[in-house]
Amino acid sequence: MTPSPFHGIFSALGQDLSTKTSDALPVHAESEPMEEAIVHPTGKQAGQIAVDIYELDAYYIIRAPIAGVKLSDIDIEVDDKVLTIRGARNPSDDIPKDQYYLQECFWGDFERSITLPISIDPKKVKATFSKDAILKVIIPKEEKVKIVRISEG
């Protein structure tokens, strides 16, 4: 086995290090991107981004680190209780597949749909994209309408 020039930088690609006899990593190791990929009904494959969802006062907040993406490459869609974040992450350079020793990042289209416990008013959703490539979507919680019964007399 040819020793990898990246010895010691990457893990042993999921192998148990206690039973490994060689310290060298395999050259051109086959590895799928770590981010989960989803397949649309159109047959097109898209990556799925990681998100944090939390409540703060009267808001639901969705936070997603999306490195390697420009604001112009992100779309947010609202449909009743479902918020969908989609976009594209394109590599800045063209590296042939056989030149990779390890490839864990998903490049290409991505999408993530989140179902919230409330209906979402698209006009009230706000989003920011920081210089650190963190997308933050702020969704106000809607106050539920109370039904009051009026009795006679």
Sequence and secondary structure as in RCSB ss.txt:
>XXXX:A:sequence
MTPSPFHGIFSALGQDLSTKTSDALPVHAESEPMEEAIVHPTGKQAGQIAVDIYELDAYYIIRAPIAGVKLSDID
IEVDDKVLTIRGARNPSDDIPKDQYYLQECFWGDFERSITLPISIDPKKVKATFSKDAILKVIIPKEEKVKIVRI
SEG
>XXXX:A:secstr
    TTTTTS  TT  GGG S  S  TT     SS EEE TTS EEE    EEEEETTEEEEEEE TT  GGGEE
EEEETTEEEEEEEE  SS   GGG S   S  EEEEEEEE SS   GGG EEEE TTSEEEEEEE          
   
